[in-house]
Amino acid sequence: MHKPVIPVPPDAPPAEAHPPDGPRRLPEAGLMLVTVLIVAAVALRPALTGLLDQPAAANWATIFVAITIQAVPFLVLGVTVSATIAAFVPPGAIARWLPGRPALAVPAAAAMGAVLPGCECGSVPIAARLAASGVTPAAAFAFMLSAPAINPIVLVSTAVAFPGNPEMVVARLLASVIASVGMGLLWIVLGRDDLLTLTRTHGNEPGPKPAVFLATAQHDFLQAGGFLVIGAAAAAALQTLVPRSLVNSLASPGLVSVLVLGVLAVLVALCSEADAFVAAGLKQFSLTARLAFLVVGPMVDVKLFAMQAGTFGPRFAWRFSLATFVVAVTSAAIVGWWLL
């Protein structure tokens, strides 16, 4: 097994800090956008009120608000845990907990995803820091895939979203663990380290830990909340605007519906703390198809592809994302056929 290509050694001096205005612009832009939307909603209230008199618009608004209100508490909890890890848990501590042999480190790293939860966006830089600190890349990737999918916050939100189907929690846990471990072991066997270009990450920024915590939580909430709104709107539109005959044809039991929701998970790019509520709203689809949505989403979507390309290199991101999609859909289909 070749060593990963790491241009910057772990003991190198800290990378040059961001420009003074760099880290603050995104949160300020997010707050500005939220302010503009609130002002626009107030100004356009008469027009919006008239629009909601239409049955289709009222139905869309009801579904959208229900999904969002259910998901936001879990999103806040997930962002809080993720920010705590970013501010107070040194990346080197995680590396010391893993076995040295890659075949043992992969399942151990995947299991650690349940102990050290984080959102998808946080798992990518953590995986980069693990690889930079000497952890085998296969184990770092297993953690990157499992942490957003099997942590307690995600499993509890799944149980709340599917109160009549507790087996969905077990199915999501098993399918996600199988997929993450499978990808780690696949990298050991077939992975090409020449594709892995690990750039230095900016995790654990210098400064007071409470300030790092607040900055990380604010950034993650604005980013993940935006994706949640998009996903909730997409689910509401699917329930309201798409002809039921077309939805029923795609939602018929079988592999097609599993692939459809797998692709949908890639496109809508939801936060894993909230995706169960969107999946619960896709009632036309089978539980197995919705399981594919829950397994694929935290492992591969458009925002994760961009983050992986920027962190590990675009050639790696293309191959890893495609392989992850296939493994995740296969795992969900098998577990769903067995348990659901």
C-alpha positions, 0 to 999 in steps of 0.5 A: 500500500503506497503512502498518500501524496501529502504535499504539506507534512503534518509537522509543517508550520500552520498555513497562512491565515485567511485575510482578516475579512475572509472568514467573516464575509460568509456569515455576514452575507448569510445574515444579510440574505436572511434579512432581505428575505424577511423584509421581502416577505413582509412587504409582499404579504398581501400578494402572498396571502392572496396566493395562499388562497389557492389550494395548490399553494396552500398545500405546498406551504403546509407541507413545506412548513411542517417539514421545516419546523420538524427538522430545525431542532435536530439541525440546531442540535447537530450544528451544536455538536459539530461546532463543539468538535471543531472547537474543542476536540483536537484532530490528533486525539482521534488518530490515536484512538484507531488501530494501526492496521488498515483492515482493523482501522476501517471498521473502527473509524466507521464505528467512531462516527457514532461517538463523534457525530458531525454533519457532512460538511464537517466530516470532510475536513476532519477526514483530511486532518486524520489523513494528514496526521498519519491515519490510513486514508481508508479509515479516514474515508470510512469515518467521513462517510459514517459520521454524518449517517449513524450518529445519535442525532441522525438516528433520533431524528429518523425515529421521530420522522418515522414513528410508525416504522421503527425498523427504519432506524435499524435499517439506516444504521446497518446500511450506512455502516455497511456502505462506509466500511465497504468503501473503506475496504474497497479503497484498501484493495483498489484505491489509487493513492496517486489520485489523493492530493491532500491539501492542508486544511484550516480546521481548529483555527487559532483563537479563543475556543468559544469564538471558534465554536460560535463562528463554526455554529453560525456558518454551519447553521446558515449553510445547512439551513439553506440546504434544508429549505431547498430540500423541504421545498423540493419535497413539497413541490413533488407532493403538490405539483408533479402529476400523481400518475408520474410520481406513481410510475416512478414510485412503483416498487423496484430498483427504479424507485430506489435509483430515483430517490438516490439521485434525488438525495445527490441533487437536493444535498440535505443536511443529515440531521434533517433529511429524514423529515423530507424522506418521510414526506415522500410517501408515494415511495416505498420504505426501501426507496426512502432508505436509499435517500437516507443512506446516499444523502450523507455520503454523496451529494453535490456539495460534498463532491465540491468539498471533496474535490477541493480537499482531496483533488477533483480526480479523486472526487469523481471516482470516489463519489461514483463508487460511493453512490453505487455502494450506498444504493446497493447497501440500501437495496439489500438491507431494505429488502431484508428488513423493510 
